[in-house]
Amino acid sequence: MNEVNIGQRIKRKREQQNLSLQFVADKLDVNRSSVMRWENGETSRIKLPMLERLAQILQTTPEYLMGYEEDDIISITCRNALPESVCMIPVLDTVLTNDYNSGSQHIVGYEVADSTFRHNCFFLRINGNAMAPRLEEGDYVLVHRQDTLNNGETGVCLIDNQKQLIATLYQDKNLELRSYNPYYPTMTFDDTEKSRIKIIGKVIESRRKW
């Protein structure tokens, strides 16, 4: 995220709407100085839920504020037409941490989802064919961030904080991560190796792009 760019865009949209710094701060329940720091490019560490609220106040989109789209006219129309029962969820191309806000540099877009998924959820774009044929490359999965999975549930995991994979978890004496693709062998971890696995979240929905 470009710090100067996002600050300039926030200020530009605020001034276009004839909104004061204090008005925006009050709507977000933050200090006026926080909004000023964003606009001055002193910090770009804006949490994603906060960024979405800021975009709504400024009548724009998170994508526009973050510099992912140059023109927000079409997106504004779409967003304003959305009913309250839905929201925009970020789509990530990778996730290497269970900190929801640190993945902002990996956002590749936004998808409409039910408003019940507004918090602690993200879409992940599938790379590779480990979960084929159920999940193909380019599909999206909606993931609820949590650090545990029940037996037989599918989720996003990290191995050694480096390798990301989507797999179904089974646990008895050992912990097993299974792919849908039969050409990918089951990964087994005994009690001494279980600490290598970090669960990022549970897959609760999938979408296919045509």
C-alpha positions as CSV (number, residue, x, y, z in Angstrom):
1,M,0.0,0.0,0.0
2,N,1.5,3.4,-1.0
3,E,1.3,5.6,2.1
4,V,1.4,8.9,0.2
5,N,-1.2,7.7,-2.3
6,I,-3.7,6.5,0.2
7,G,-3.4,9.7,2.2
8,Q,-3.9,11.8,-0.9
9,R,-7.0,9.8,-1.8
10,I,-8.5,10.1,1.6
11,K,-8.0,13.8,1.7
12,R,-9.3,14.2,-1.9
13,K,-12.5,12.3,-1.2
14,R,-13.1,14.1,2.1
15,E,-12.8,17.5,0.5
16,Q,-15.0,16.5,-2.4
17,Q,-17.7,15.6,0.1
18,N,-17.1,18.8,2.0
19,L,-16.4,16.9,5.2
20,S,-14.3,18.2,8.1
21,L,-11.5,16.1,9.7
22,Q,-13.5,16.2,12.9
23,F,-16.7,14.9,11.2
24,V,-14.8,11.9,9.8
25,A,-13.1,11.3,13.1
26,D,-16.4,11.3,15.0
27,K,-18.0,8.9,12.5
28,L,-15.1,6.5,12.9
29,D,-14.8,7.1,16.7
30,V,-11.2,8.0,16.4
31,N,-9.1,11.1,17.2
32,R,-9.0,13.9,14.7
33,S,-5.2,13.5,14.7
34,S,-5.5,9.9,13.5
35,V,-7.3,11.0,10.3
36,M,-4.8,13.8,9.9
37,R,-1.9,11.3,10.1
38,W,-3.6,9.1,7.4
39,E,-4.0,12.1,5.1
40,N,-0.4,13.2,5.7
41,G,1.0,9.8,4.8
42,E,2.5,9.4,8.3
43,T,0.9,6.0,8.6
44,S,-0.9,3.5,6.4
45,R,-1.7,1.0,9.1
46,I,-5.5,1.3,8.8
47,K,-7.3,-1.9,9.8
48,L,-9.4,-3.4,7.1
49,P,-12.8,-3.0,8.9
50,M,-11.9,0.7,9.6
51,L,-10.9,1.2,6.0
52,E,-14.3,-0.1,4.8
53,R,-16.1,2.2,7.2
54,L,-13.9,5.1,6.0
55,A,-14.7,4.3,2.4
56,Q,-18.5,4.3,3.2
57,I,-18.2,7.7,4.8
58,L,-16.3,9.1,1.8
59,Q,-18.7,7.4,-0.6
60,T,-16.0,5.4,-2.3
61,T,-14.5,1.9,-2.1
62,P,-11.6,0.4,-0.1
63,E,-10.0,-0.5,-3.5
64,Y,-9.9,3.1,-4.6
65,L,-8.5,4.4,-1.3
66,M,-5.8,1.7,-1.4
67,G,-4.8,2.5,-5.0
68,Y,-6.1,-0.7,-6.6
69,E,-8.4,1.2,-9.0
70,E,-7.9,4.6,-10.5
71,D,-11.6,5.5,-11.1
72,D,-14.2,4.8,-8.4
73,I,-17.3,6.0,-10.1
74,I,-18.6,2.6,-11.2
75,S,-17.6,1.0,-7.9
76,I,-19.4,3.7,-5.9
77,T,-22.6,3.1,-7.8
78,C,-22.3,-0.6,-7.1
79,R,-21.5,-0.2,-3.4
80,N,-24.4,2.3,-2.8
81,A,-26.7,-0.2,-4.5
82,L,-25.8,-2.9,-2.1
83,P,-28.4,-3.8,0.6
84,E,-27.5,-3.7,4.2
85,S,-27.6,-7.5,4.3
86,V,-24.3,-7.8,2.4
87,C,-20.8,-6.4,2.6
88,M,-17.5,-6.3,0.8
89,I,-14.9,-8.9,1.8
90,P,-11.3,-8.7,0.8
91,V,-9.8,-11.3,-1.6
92,L,-6.2,-12.3,-0.8
93,D,-3.8,-14.1,-3.1
94,T,-1.9,-15.5,-0.1
95,V,-2.0,-15.4,3.6
96,L,1.1,-15.9,5.8
97,T,-0.2,-14.9,9.2
98,N,-3.3,-15.1,11.4
99,D,-3.1,-11.3,11.9
100,Y,-6.1,-10.1,9.8
101,N,-4.7,-6.7,9.2
102,S,-1.1,-7.6,8.1
103,G,-2.3,-9.2,4.9
104,S,-3.4,-5.9,3.3
105,Q,-0.5,-6.0,0.8
106,H,-1.9,-9.3,-0.6
107,I,-5.4,-7.9,-1.4
108,V,-6.3,-8.5,-5.0
109,G,-9.9,-7.3,-4.9
110,Y,-13.2,-7.5,-3.0
111,E,-16.2,-9.9,-3.2
112,V,-19.8,-9.3,-2.0
113,A,-20.8,-11.6,0.8
114,D,-23.5,-11.9,3.5
115,S,-23.1,-9.2,6.2
116,T,-22.7,-12.0,8.8
117,F,-19.2,-12.5,7.4
118,R,-18.2,-8.9,7.8
119,H,-15.8,-9.6,10.7
120,N,-12.9,-12.1,10.8
121,C,-13.4,-13.4,7.2
122,F,-11.6,-13.1,4.0
123,F,-11.6,-14.7,0.5
124,L,-8.5,-16.6,-0.6
125,R,-7.8,-17.2,-4.3
126,I,-6.8,-20.8,-5.0
127,N,-3.4,-21.4,-6.5
128,G,-2.5,-24.8,-7.7
129,N,-4.5,-28.0,-8.0
130,A,-4.0,-29.7,-4.6
131,M,-7.8,-29.6,-3.9
132,A,-8.9,-30.4,-7.5
133,P,-11.5,-31.3,-8.7
134,R,-13.5,-29.8,-5.9
135,L,-11.5,-26.5,-5.9
136,E,-9.7,-25.4,-9.1
137,E,-7.0,-22.8,-9.6
138,G,-8.6,-19.4,-9.6
139,D,-11.6,-20.3,-7.4
140,Y,-12.2,-18.3,-4.3
141,V,-12.8,-19.8,-0.8
142,L,-14.4,-17.8,2.0
143,V,-12.4,-18.3,5.2
144,H,-13.4,-17.6,8.8
145,R,-10.3,-16.8,10.8
146,Q,-9.8,-19.2,13.7
147,D,-7.0,-21.2,15.1
148,T,-8.7,-24.6,15.5
149,L,-10.5,-27.1,13.2
150,N,-12.8,-29.9,14.1
151,N,-12.1,-33.4,12.8
152,G,-13.0,-33.5,9.1
153,E,-13.2,-29.8,8.5
154,T,-11.3,-28.0,5.7
155,G,-9.2,-25.0,6.4
156,V,-6.2,-22.9,5.6
157,C,-3.0,-23.9,7.3
158,L,0.6,-22.9,7.4
159,I,3.5,-25.4,7.8
160,D,6.6,-24.0,9.5
161,N,5.1,-20.5,9.0
162,Q,6.1,-20.7,5.3
163,K,4.1,-23.1,3.3
164,Q,0.4,-22.3,2.8
165,L,-2.1,-25.0,2.0
166,I,-5.8,-25.8,2.1
167,A,-6.5,-29.2,3.4
168,T,-9.0,-31.3,5.4
169,L,-7.8,-32.0,8.9
170,Y,-8.1,-35.4,10.6
171,Q,-6.7,-36.1,14.1
172,D,-6.5,-39.2,16.1
173,K,-3.1,-40.2,17.4
174,N,-1.5,-38.2,14.7
175,L,-2.6,-35.1,12.8
176,E,-3.3,-35.6,9.1
177,L,-3.8,-33.0,6.4
178,R,-5.5,-34.4,3.3
179,S,-5.9,-32.9,-0.1
180,Y,-8.9,-33.7,-2.4
181,N,-6.5,-34.4,-5.2
182,P,-5.5,-38.1,-4.9
183,Y,-2.1,-37.4,-6.5
184,Y,-1.2,-35.4,-3.4
185,P,-0.2,-37.7,-0.5
186,T,-1.6,-37.2,3.0
187,M,0.7,-35.3,5.3
188,T,1.1,-36.8,8.7
189,F,2.4,-35.1,11.9
190,D,3.0,-36.9,15.2
191,D,2.9,-35.3,18.6
192,T,6.4,-33.9,18.2
193,E,5.6,-32.3,14.9
194,K,2.2,-30.9,15.5
195,S,3.6,-27.5,16.5
196,R,4.8,-27.1,12.9
197,I,1.1,-26.5,11.9
198,K,-0.6,-23.2,12.3
199,I,-4.3,-23.1,11.5
200,I,-5.4,-19.8,9.9
201,G,-9.0,-20.4,9.4
202,K,-11.9,-22.6,8.3
203,V,-13.2,-22.7,4.8
204,I,-17.0,-22.1,4.8
205,E,-17.8,-21.3,1.2
206,S,-16.3,-21.6,-2.3
207,R,-16.9,-19.7,-5.5
208,R,-15.9,-20.4,-9.1
209,K,-15.0,-17.7,-11.6
210,W,-16.0,-18.3,-15.2
